[in-house]
Amino acid sequence: MSVITLAKQGKKVVLDKLATSPDKKVKRESAKEEFEALGAELFDLQDLQWGARLNSVLIVLQGRDTAGKDGTIKHVVGDLNPRGVAVTSFGVPTAEENEHDFLWRVHKHTPRLGEFAIFNRSHYEDVLAVRVHKLAPKPLWKARYGHIRDFEEMLAEHGCIVLKFFLHISREEQEQRLLDREKEPRKAWKISAGDWDDRRHWGDYSQAYQDVFEQTSTPWAPWTLVPSDAKWYRNLVVARRVAEALRPYRKAWQERLDEVGTRKKAELKSWRKKR
């Protein structure tokens, strides 16, 4: 598939050279069947994870305006049991949040063991928007790369499976989606002059993202760059990647559930004998 996974810090990437359209080998009809199968598999994996309580999952969604973060949550995460899922959208920091370190507002939304957490934008805005719009001096935001790596490594050491996705769209596709919002009544609420203003900084954001991938893509928290001009293909790539990341844990989760089940049965048997 036309998707790049960065799993090593220091690897350079040039966004303008990466495809934003679907892999021509992947047909929409077959993709639909695979996506439905992945949805069922993810539901089952999440059920095991919820019961075993050995790991948590953090999915970070980043992308330019209109890239489809909300749509990805709706279609991919929509296949999960909402019992164990929390979605957090990060906007402009509040006055209280600005009085703490930049990770303070993020850390409290990370998932407990057994849970999924989805970040619609994230701590990465503090090395993206903050950088592009010059909201902090360079020495300050540049030091945050190291803080982010340490933060995500700590999460991983405590059983969190960290998956980060950049939804990669072309400038032409973004323009069309912005114009469509003006035409469709149900999407008009998303209209923002700020989105059009950010298009003026396209190159600056590209450089900022490229540095993010180079500085913060690690084995414990890799970035996956997803061609996202076609929504159906974007959803397929994300679902496939999440499933691939969780499958290796299936055996351990099942073994933990079997162990707990055996213990619970013994406790019940003992209780019945005492009655």
LUMGUGU-208328 format. One record per residue: residue in one letter; x negated, y, z negated of N, C-alpha, C in turn. Coordinates in steps of 0.1 Angstrom, whole numbers, padded with zeros to 4 digits. Each point is the difference from the previous one (the first is absolute). Layout:
<nodes>
<node a <X Y Z> <X Y Z> <X Y Z>>;
...
</nodes>
This chain:
<nodes>
<node m <-0008 -0012 0000> <0008 0012 0000> <-0009 0013 0000>>;
<node s <0005 0010 0005> <-0007 0013 0001> <0000 0007 -0014>>;
<node v <-0007 -0006 -0009> <-0001 0006 -0013> <-0014 -0002 -0006>>;
<node i <-0005 0010 -0007> <-0013 0000 -0005> <0001 0000 -0015>>;
<node t <-0007 -0010 -0007> <-0001 0000 -0014> <-0014 0003 -0004>>;
<node l <-0001 0011 -0008> <-0013 0004 -0005> <-0002 -0006 -0014>>;
<node a <-0010 -0009 -0001> <-0002 -0007 -0013> <-0014 0003 -0006>>;
<node k <-0007 0010 0006> <-0013 0003 -0005> <-0003 0015 -0001>>;
<node q <-0004 0004 -0011> <-0003 0015 -0002> <-0012 0003 0009>>;
<node g <0001 0012 0007> <-0010 0004 0009> <0002 -0002 0014>>;
<node k <0011 -0007 0004> <0003 -0003 0014> <0007 0012 0006>>;
<node k <-0006 0005 0011> <0006 0012 0006> <0011 -0004 0010>>;
<node v <0009 0009 0001> <0011 -0001 0009> <0004 0013 0007>>;
<node v <0003 0000 0012> <0004 0012 0007> <0015 -0002 0004>>;
<node l <0009 0008 -0006> <0014 -0002 0003> <0004 0001 0014>>;
<node d <-0006 0010 0007> <0004 0002 0014> <-0003 -0012 0009>>;
<node k <-0009 -0009 -0005> <-0003 -0011 0009> <0009 -0013 -0004>>;
<node l <0008 0002 -0010> <0009 -0012 -0004> <0014 0001 0006>>;
<node a <0005 -0011 0004> <0013 -0001 0007> <0011 0004 -0010>>;
<node t <0010 0007 0005> <0012 0003 -0008> <0012 -0008 0005>>;
<node s <-0001 -0006 0011> <0011 -0008 0006> <-0002 -0015 -0002>>;
<node p <0011 -0007 0001> <-0001 -0015 -0003> <-0009 -0008 0009>>;
<node d <-0005 -0011 -0005> <-0008 -0009 0007> <0009 -0006 0012>>;
<node k <-0005 0001 0012> <0009 -0004 0011> <0003 -0015 0000>>;
<node k <-0008 -0008 -0008> <0003 -0014 -0001> <0012 -0003 -0009>>;
<node v <0004 0009 -0008> <0010 -0002 -0009> <0014 0005 0006>>;
<node k <0009 -0009 0002> <0013 0004 0005> <0010 0003 -0011>>;
<node r <0009 0009 0003> <0009 0005 -0011> <0009 -0012 -0005>>;
<node e <0005 -0008 0009> <0009 -0011 -0005> <-0007 -0010 -0009>>;
<node s <-0012 -0004 0004> <-0008 -0009 -0008> <-0004 0007 -0013>>;
<node a <-0003 0013 0000> <-0003 0007 -0012> <0011 0000 -0009>>;
<node k <0012 0001 0005> <0012 0001 -0009> <0002 -0013 -0008>>;
<node e <-0003 -0012 0007> <0001 -0013 -0006> <-0011 -0001 -0011>>;
<node e <-0012 0004 0003> <-0010 -0001 -0009> <0002 0009 -0012>>;
<node f <0005 0012 0002> <0003 0010 -0011> <0010 -0006 -0009>>;
<node e <0011 -0006 0005> <0010 -0006 -0008> <-0006 -0012 -0009>>;
<node a <-0008 -0008 0006> <-0007 -0011 -0007> <-0009 0006 -0011>>;
<node l <-0007 0011 0003> <-0009 0006 -0010> <0008 0006 -0012>>;
<node g <0012 0005 0003> <0008 0006 -0010> <0004 -0011 -0010>>;
<node a <0004 -0012 0005> <0004 -0011 -0009> <-0012 -0005 -0008>>;
<node e <-0012 0000 0006> <-0012 -0005 -0007> <-0004 0010 -0011>>;
<node l <0001 0013 0003> <-0003 0010 -0009> <0009 0000 -0012>>;
<node f <0013 -0003 0002> <0009 -0001 -0011> <-0004 -0011 -0009>>;
<node d <-0004 -0012 0006> <-0004 -0011 -0008> <-0013 0002 -0007>>;
<node l <-0009 0006 0006> <-0013 0003 -0007> <0002 0010 -0011>>;
<node q <0009 0010 0002> <0003 0009 -0011> <0006 -0007 -0012>>;
<node d <0009 -0009 0003> <0007 -0007 -0010> <-0010 -0008 -0009>>;
<node l <-0010 -0006 0006> <-0010 -0007 -0007> <-0009 0009 -0008>>;
<node q <-0003 0011 0006> <-0009 0010 -0007> <0007 0006 -0012>>;
<node w <0013 0003 0002> <0008 0005 -0011> <0000 -0009 -0012>>;
<node g <0002 -0013 0002> <0001 -0010 -0010> <-0014 -0003 -0007>>;
<node a <-0010 0000 0009> <-0013 -0004 -0006> <-0007 0011 -0008>>;
<node r <0003 0013 0004> <-0006 0011 -0007> <-0015 0000 -0001>>;
<node l <-0006 -0005 0011> <-0015 0000 0000> <-0006 0012 0008>>;
<node n <0008 0005 0009> <-0004 0011 0008> <0010 0010 0003>>;
<node s <-0004 0012 0004> <0009 0010 0005> <-0004 0004 0014>>;
<node v <0008 0007 0007> <-0003 0005 0013> <0003 0015 0002>>;
<node l <-0010 0006 0005> <0001 0015 0003> <-0002 0002 0015>>;
<node i <0011 0005 0006> <-0001 0003 0014> <0000 0015 0002>>;
<node v <-0011 0005 0006> <-0001 0015 0002> <0003 0003 0015>>;
<node l <0009 0009 0002> <0003 0003 0014> <-0004 0015 0003>>;
<node q <-0009 0002 0009> <-0004 0013 0004> <0002 0001 0015>>;
<node g <0001 0013 0005> <0002 0002 0014> <0004 0015 0002>>;
<node r <-0001 0004 0012> <0004 0014 0004> <0015 0001 -0001>>;
<node d <0005 0012 0000> <0014 0002 -0001> <0007 -0008 0012>>;
<node t <0011 -0006 -0003> <0008 -0008 0009> <-0006 -0014 0003>>;
<node a <-0011 -0004 -0006> <-0006 -0012 0003> <0008 -0012 -0004>>;
<node g <0009 0001 -0009> <0010 -0011 -0003> <-0002 -0006 -0014>>;
<node k <-0005 0008 -0009> <-0001 -0006 -0014> <0013 -0004 -0006>>;
<node d <0010 0009 0002> <0014 -0004 -0005> <0005 -0012 0007>>;
<node g <-0002 0000 0013> <0005 -0012 0008> <-0006 -0013 -0004>>;
<node t <-0013 0001 -0002> <-0007 -0012 -0005> <0005 -0005 -0013>>;
<node i <0002 0009 -0009> <0006 -0004 -0013> <0014 -0006 0002>>;
<node k <0008 0006 0008> <0014 -0005 0002> <0000 -0014 0007>>;
<node h <-0008 -0002 0010> <0000 -0013 0007> <-0008 -0011 -0005>>;
<node v <-0012 0003 -0005> <-0009 -0010 -0005> <0002 -0003 -0015>>;
<node v <0000 0010 -0008> <0003 -0001 -0014> <0014 -0004 -0003>>;
<node g <0009 0003 0010> <0014 -0003 -0002> <0003 -0015 -0001>>;
<node d <-0010 -0008 0004> <0002 -0014 0000> <-0004 -0006 -0014>>;
<node l <-0005 0009 -0009> <-0004 -0005 -0013> <0012 0002 -0010>>;
<node n <-0001 -0007 -0011> <0010 0001 -0011> <-0002 0013 -0007>>;
<node p <0010 0009 0000> <-0002 0013 -0006> <-0003 -0001 -0015>>;
<node r <0003 -0011 -0006> <-0003 -0002 -0015> <-0014 0003 -0003>>;
<node g <-0009 -0004 0009> <-0014 0002 -0004> <-0008 0010 0009>>;
<node v <0007 0010 0006> <-0006 0009 0009> <0003 0015 -0005>>;
<node a <-0011 0008 0000> <0002 0014 -0003> <-0007 0008 0011>>;
<node v <0007 0010 0005> <-0005 0009 0011> <-0002 0014 -0006>>;
<node t <-0012 0005 0002> <-0003 0014 -0005> <-0004 0008 0012>>;
<node s <0006 0012 0002> <-0004 0009 0010> <-0007 0012 -0007>>;
<node f <-0012 0003 0005> <-0008 0010 -0006> <0000 0013 0009>>;
<node g <0005 0010 -0006> <0000 0013 0006> <-0010 0010 -0005>>;
<node v <0003 0013 0001> <-0009 0010 -0006> <0000 -0002 -0015>>;
<node p <-0012 0000 -0006> <-0001 -0002 -0015> <0008 0011 -0007>>;
<node t <0006 -0004 -0011> <0007 0009 -0009> <-0011 0008 -0008>>;
<node a <0005 0010 -0008> <-0009 0008 -0008> <-0006 -0009 -0011>>;
<node e <0008 -0009 -0005> <-0006 -0010 -0010> <-0010 -0009 0006>>;
<node e <0003 -0005 0012> <-0010 -0009 0006> <-0013 0007 0003>>;
<node n <0001 0012 0004> <-0012 0008 0003> <-0009 0002 -0012>>;
<node e <0006 -0001 -0012> <-0007 0002 -0012> <-0008 -0013 -0005>>;
<node h <0002 -0010 0008> <-0007 -0013 -0003> <-0010 -0003 0012>>;
<node d <-0008 -0011 -0002> <-0008 -0004 0011> <0009 -0005 0011>>;
<node f <-0005 -0001 0012> <0008 -0003 0012> <0006 -0014 0000>>;
<node l <-0005 -0009 -0008> <0005 -0014 0000> <0010 -0002 -0011>>;
<node w <0002 0010 -0008> <0009 -0002 -0012> <0014 -0003 0005>>;
<node r <0005 0008 0010> <0014 -0003 0004> <0002 -0013 0008>>;
<node v <-0011 -0005 0005> <0000 -0012 0008> <-0001 -0012 -0009>>;
<node h <-0008 0000 -0010> <-0003 -0012 -0008> <0013 -0005 -0007>>;
<node k <0008 0009 -0004> <0012 -0004 -0008> <0011 -0007 0009>>;
<node h <-0002 0000 0013> <0009 -0006 0010> <-0006 -0013 0006>>;
<node t <-0012 -0004 -0005> <-0005 -0013 0005> <0008 -0011 -0006>>;
<node p <0000 -0012 0007> <0009 -0011 -0004> <-0005 -0008 -0011>>;
<node r <0010 -0005 -0009> <-0003 -0010 -0010> <-0002 -0013 0007>>;
<node l <-0006 -0010 -0007> <-0001 -0013 0005> <0014 -0006 0004>>;
<node g <0001 -0005 0012> <0013 -0006 0005> <0007 0010 0009>>;
<node e <-0004 0013 0000> <0007 0010 0007> <-0007 0004 0013>>;
<node f <0008 0006 0009> <-0004 0007 0012> <0001 0015 -0002>>;
<node a <-0010 0008 0003> <0002 0014 0001> <-0004 0005 0014>>;
<node i <0009 0009 0005> <-0002 0006 0013> <-0003 0015 -0001>>;
<node f <-0011 0004 0005> <-0003 0015 -0001> <0003 0006 0014>>;
<node n <0009 0009 0001> <0003 0008 0012> <-0009 0012 -0001>>;
<node r <-0011 0001 0006> <-0011 0009 -0002> <-0006 -0004 -0014>>;
<node s <-0011 0006 -0004> <-0006 -0005 -0012> <-0011 0009 -0005>>;
<node h <-0009 -0006 -0008> <-0012 0007 -0005> <-0009 0005 0012>>;
<node y <0002 -0006 0012> <-0008 0004 0011> <0003 0014 0005>>;
<node e <0011 0006 -0003> <0003 0014 0003> <-0010 0009 -0006>>;
<node d <-0006 -0004 -0011> <-0010 0008 -0006> <-0014 0001 0006>>;
<node v <-0001 -0008 0011> <-0012 0001 0009> <0004 0002 0014>>;
<node l <0013 0002 0002> <0005 0003 0014> <0006 0014 0001>>;
<node a <0013 0001 -0005> <0006 0014 0000> <-0008 0010 -0007>>;
<node v <-0005 -0004 -0012> <-0008 0009 -0008> <-0013 0005 0008>>;
<node r <-0005 -0009 0007> <-0012 0003 0008> <0003 0009 0012>>;
<node v <0010 -0005 0008> <0004 0008 0012> <0005 0014 -0003>>;
<node h <0007 0001 -0010> <0006 0013 -0003> <-0008 0008 -0010>>;
<node k <-0012 -0005 -0003> <-0010 0007 -0009> <0006 0004 -0013>>;
<node l <0007 -0010 -0007> <0006 0002 -0013> <-0009 -0002 -0011>>;
<node a <-0012 -0005 0003> <-0010 -0003 -0011> <-0014 0001 0007>>;
<node p <-0010 0004 -0008> <-0013 0001 0006> <-0006 -0014 0005>>;
<node k <-0008 0000 0010> <-0005 -0012 0005> <-0007 -0009 -0010>>;
<node p <-0009 0005 -0009> <-0006 -0009 -0010> <0011 -0008 -0008>>;
<node l <0011 0007 -0003> <0010 -0006 -0008> <0007 -0012 0007>>;
<node w <0005 0003 0012> <0008 -0011 0007> <-0010 -0011 0005>>;
<node k <-0012 0004 0003> <-0010 -0010 0005> <-0003 -0010 -0011>>;
<node a <-0001 0004 -0012> <-0003 -0009 -0012> <0012 -0009 -0002>>;
<node r <0011 0003 0005> <0012 -0009 -0002> <-0001 -0013 0007>>;
<node y <-0008 -0001 0011> <-0001 -0013 0007> <-0005 -0011 -0010>>;
<node g <-0010 0004 -0008> <-0005 -0009 -0010> <0010 -0004 -0011>>;
<node h <0007 0010 -0004> <0010 -0002 -0010> <0011 -0009 0005>>;
<node i <0004 0001 0012> <0010 -0009 0006> <-0005 -0014 0001>>;
<node r <-0012 -0002 0005> <-0006 -0013 0001> <0000 -0007 -0014>>;
<node d <-0004 0007 -0010> <-0001 -0005 -0014> <0014 -0003 -0005>>;
<node f <0010 0009 0003> <0014 -0002 -0004> <0006 -0013 0006>>;
<node e <-0002 -0002 0013> <0005 -0011 0007> <-0007 -0013 -0004>>;
<node e <-0013 0001 -0003> <-0007 -0012 -0005> <0005 -0004 -0014>>;
<node m <0003 0009 -0008> <0006 -0003 -0013> <0013 -0007 0001>>;
<node l <0009 0005 0009> <0013 -0006 0002> <-0002 -0015 0005>>;
<node a <-0010 -0002 0009> <-0002 -0013 0006> <-0005 -0009 -0011>>;
<node e <-0009 0005 -0009> <-0005 -0009 -0011> <0011 -0004 -0010>>;
<node h <0011 0007 0000> <0011 -0003 -0009> <0011 -0007 0008>>;
<node g <-0003 -0006 0011> <0009 -0009 0008> <0009 0007 0010>>;
<node c <-0003 0013 0003> <0008 0007 0010> <-0005 -0003 0014>>;
<node i <0008 -0004 0009> <-0003 -0002 0014> <0003 0014 0007>>;
<node v <-0011 0007 0004> <0002 0013 0005> <-0001 0000 0016>>;
<node l <0010 0004 0006> <0001 0000 0015> <0003 0014 0005>>;
<node k <-0008 0005 0008> <0001 0014 0005> <0002 0001 0015>>;
<node f <0010 0007 0004> <0004 0000 0014> <0000 0015 0005>>;
<node f <-0007 0002 0012> <0001 0013 0007> <0009 -0003 0012>>;
<node l <0011 0007 0001> <0009 -0002 0011> <-0004 0010 0011>>;
<node h <-0006 -0005 0011> <-0007 0008 0010> <0009 0003 0012>>;
<node i <0004 0012 0002> <0008 0004 0011> <-0008 0010 0009>>;
<node s <0005 0001 0012> <-0006 0010 0009> <0006 0014 -0002>>;
<node r <-0007 0010 0005> <0005 0013 -0002> <0013 0002 0009>>;
<node e <0000 -0006 0011> <0012 0001 0009> <0012 -0007 -0007>>;
<node e <-0002 -0011 -0006> <0011 -0007 -0007> <0005 0008 -0012>>;
<node q <-0009 0006 -0007> <0004 0008 -0012> <0008 0012 0005>>;
<node e <-0004 0007 0011> <0008 0011 0005> <0014 -0004 0004>>;
<node q <0002 -0012 0006> <0013 -0005 0004> <0008 -0002 -0012>>;
<node r <-0005 -0006 -0010> <0007 -0003 -0013> <0004 0012 -0007>>;
<node l <-0008 0010 0000> <0003 0013 -0006> <0012 0007 0007>>;
<node l <0000 -0001 0013> <0010 0006 0008> <0013 -0008 -0001>>;
<node d <-0001 -0013 -0002> <0012 -0009 -0002> <0007 0004 -0013>>;
<node r <-0007 0004 -0010> <0006 0004 -0012> <0010 0012 0001>>;
<node e <-0004 0008 0010> <0009 0012 0002> <0012 -0004 0008>>;
<node k <0000 -0011 0007> <0011 -0004 0008> <0010 -0009 -0007>>;
<node e <-0005 -0008 -0010> <0008 -0010 -0007> <0005 0006 -0013>>;
<node p <0013 0001 -0002> <0005 0006 -0013> <-0005 -0008 -0012>>;
<node r <-0001 -0013 0001> <-0003 -0008 -0012> <-0015 0001 -0003>>;
<node k <-0008 0006 0009> <-0014 0002 -0003> <-0004 0014 -0002>>;
<node a <0010 0009 0002> <-0003 0014 -0001> <-0006 0004 -0014>>;
<node w <0005 -0007 -0010> <-0005 0003 -0014> <-0015 -0001 -0002>>;
<node k <-0006 -0007 0010> <-0015 -0002 -0001> <-0008 0011 0006>>;
<node i <0007 0010 0007> <-0007 0010 0007> <-0008 0009 -0010>>;
<node s <-0012 0003 0004> <-0009 0008 -0008> <-0009 0008 0009>>;
<node a <-0001 0013 -0002> <-0009 0008 0008> <-0015 -0004 -0004>>;
<node g <-0001 -0005 -0012> <-0014 -0005 -0004> <-0005 -0011 0008>>;
<node d <0009 -0009 0005> <-0004 -0011 0009> <-0006 0006 0013>>;
<node w <0006 0010 0005> <-0005 0006 0013> <-0013 0007 -0003>>;
<node d <-0001 0007 -0012> <-0012 0007 -0003> <-0012 -0010 -0001>>;
<node d <0003 -0012 -0006> <-0011 -0010 -0002> <-0005 -0005 0013>>;
<node r <0008 0001 0011> <-0004 -0005 0013> <-0012 0009 0005>>;
<node r <-0001 0012 -0005> <-0011 0009 0004> <-0013 -0005 -0006>>;
<node h <0001 -0008 -0010> <-0012 -0005 -0007> <-0002 -0015 0004>>;
<node w <0004 -0004 0011> <-0001 -0014 0004> <-0014 -0005 -0001>>;
<node g <-0009 0007 0006> <-0014 -0004 0000> <-0006 -0001 -0014>>;
<node d <0004 0010 -0008> <-0005 0000 -0014> <0004 -0012 -0008>>;
<node y <0013 -0003 0003> <0006 -0012 -0007> <-0007 -0013 0005>>;
<node s <-0003 0000 0013> <-0007 -0012 0005> <-0013 -0002 -0007>>;
<node q <-0008 0011 -0001> <-0013 -0001 -0006> <0002 -0004 -0015>>;
<node a <0010 0006 -0007> <0002 -0003 -0014> <0003 -0015 -0002>>;
<node y <0009 -0005 0009> <0004 -0014 -0001> <-0012 -0009 0003>>;
<node q <-0008 0003 0010> <-0012 -0008 0004> <-0009 -0001 -0012>>;
<node d <-0002 0011 -0007> <-0009 0000 -0012> <0006 -0009 -0011>>;
<node v <0013 0001 -0001> <0007 -0008 -0010> <-0003 -0015 0002>>;
<node f <0002 -0004 0013> <-0002 -0014 0003> <-0014 -0005 -0003>>;
<node e <-0010 0009 0004> <-0014 -0003 -0002> <-0004 -0001 -0014>>;
<node q <0006 0009 -0008> <-0004 0001 -0014> <0008 -0009 -0010>>;
<node t <0012 -0004 0004> <0009 -0007 -0010> <0005 -0014 0005>>;
<node s <-0004 -0005 0011> <0004 -0013 0004> <-0009 -0010 -0006>>;
<node t <0005 -0008 -0009> <-0009 -0010 -0008> <0007 -0014 0001>>;
<node p <-0008 -0010 -0003> <0006 -0013 0000> <0012 -0002 -0009>>;
<node w <0000 0008 -0011> <0011 -0002 -0010> <0012 0010 0003>>;
<node a <-0003 0009 0010> <0011 0010 0004> <-0002 0004 0014>>;
<node p <0002 -0009 0010> <-0003 0003 0014> <0011 0009 0006>>;
<node w <-0005 0008 0010> <0010 0007 0008> <0004 -0008 0012>>;
<node t <0012 0000 0004> <0005 -0006 0012> <0006 0011 0009>>;
<node l <-0006 0002 0012> <0005 0010 0009> <0010 -0006 0009>>;
<node v <0012 0006 0000> <0011 -0007 0007> <0005 0009 0012>>;
<node p <-0001 -0005 0012> <0006 0007 0012> <0015 0002 -0002>>;
<node s <0005 0012 -0001> <0013 0003 -0004> <0009 0008 0009>>;
<node d <-0003 0001 0012> <0008 0007 0010> <0014 -0008 0002>>;
<node a <-0001 -0013 -0001> <0012 -0009 0001> <0003 -0005 -0014>>;
<node k <0012 0004 -0005> <0004 -0003 -0014> <0000 -0015 -0003>>;
<node w <0005 -0008 0010> <0002 -0014 -0002> <-0014 -0007 -0002>>;
<node y <-0010 0005 0008> <-0013 -0005 -0001> <-0007 0004 -0013>>;
<node r <0002 0012 -0004> <-0005 0005 -0013> <0005 -0009 -0011>>;
<node n <0013 -0003 0000> <0005 -0008 -0011> <-0005 -0014 0000>>;
<node l <-0002 -0005 0012> <-0005 -0014 0001> <-0015 -0001 -0005>>;
<node v <-0008 0010 0003> <-0014 0000 -0004> <-0001 0001 -0015>>;
<node v <0008 0009 -0006> <-0001 0002 -0015> <0005 -0013 -0007>>;
<node a <0012 -0006 0005> <0005 -0012 -0006> <-0010 -0011 0001>>;
<node r <-0006 -0001 0011> <-0010 -0011 0002> <-0012 0001 -0009>>;
<node r <-0005 0013 -0001> <-0011 0002 -0009> <0003 -0003 -0014>>;
<node v <0012 0004 -0005> <0003 -0002 -0014> <0001 -0015 -0003>>;
<node a <0007 -0007 0010> <0001 -0015 -0002> <-0014 -0006 0000>>;
<node e <-0009 0004 0009> <-0013 -0006 0000> <-0008 0002 -0013>>;
<node a <0003 0012 -0006> <-0007 0003 -0012> <0005 -0008 -0012>>;
<node l <0013 -0003 0000> <0006 -0007 -0012> <-0001 -0015 0001>>;
<node r <-0001 -0006 0012> <0001 -0015 0001> <-0011 -0007 -0008>>;
<node p <-0012 0005 -0001> <-0010 -0007 -0008> <0003 -0001 -0015>>;
<node y <0010 0008 -0004> <0003 -0001 -0015> <0012 -0010 -0002>>;
<node r <0006 -0005 0010> <0012 -0008 -0002> <-0003 -0012 -0009>>;
<node k <-0011 -0007 0002> <-0003 -0012 -0008> <-0001 0004 -0015>>;
<node a <-0008 0010 -0003> <-0002 0004 -0014> <0013 0004 -0006>>;
<node w <0009 0008 0007> <0012 0004 -0005> <0009 -0012 -0003>>;
<node q <0001 -0010 0009> <0008 -0012 -0002> <-0005 -0008 -0011>>;
<node e <-0013 -0001 -0002> <-0006 -0008 -0011> <0004 0007 -0013>>;
<node r <-0001 0013 -0001> <0004 0007 -0012> <0015 -0002 -0003>>;
<node l <0008 0000 0010> <0015 -0002 -0002> <0002 -0015 -0005>>;
<node d <-0007 -0009 0006> <0001 -0014 -0004> <-0004 -0002 -0015>>;
<node e <-0011 0007 -0003> <-0005 -0001 -0014> <0010 0006 -0010>>;
<node v <0005 0011 0003> <0010 0007 -0008> <0013 -0009 -0001>>;
<node g <0004 -0005 0011> <0012 -0009 0000> <-0002 -0012 -0009>>;
<node t <-0012 -0006 0001> <-0002 -0012 -0009> <0000 0004 -0014>>;
<node r <-0006 0011 -0004> <0000 0004 -0014> <0014 0004 -0005>>;
<node k <0008 0006 0009> <0014 0004 -0004> <0008 -0013 -0002>>;
<node k <-0002 -0010 0008> <0008 -0012 -0001> <-0004 -0007 -0013>>;
<node a <-0012 0000 -0004> <-0005 -0006 -0012> <0006 0007 -0012>>;
<node e <0001 0014 0001> <0006 0008 -0011> <0015 -0003 -0001>>;
<node l <0006 -0002 0011> <0014 -0003 0000> <0003 -0014 -0006>>;
<node k <-0008 -0009 0003> <0001 -0014 -0005> <-0002 0000 -0015>>;
<node s <-0010 0007 -0004> <-0003 0001 -0015> <0012 0006 -0007>>;
<node w <0006 0011 0006> <0011 0006 -0007> <0012 -0009 -0001>>;
<node r <0002 -0008 0011> <0012 -0009 -0001> <-0002 -0011 -0010>>;
<node k <-0012 -0004 -0002> <-0003 -0011 -0010> <0003 0005 -0015>>;
<node k <-0002 0013 -0002> <0002 0006 -0013> <0014 0003 -0003>>;
<node r <0009 -0001 0010> <0014 0003 -0003> <0007 -0012 -0006>>;
</nodes>
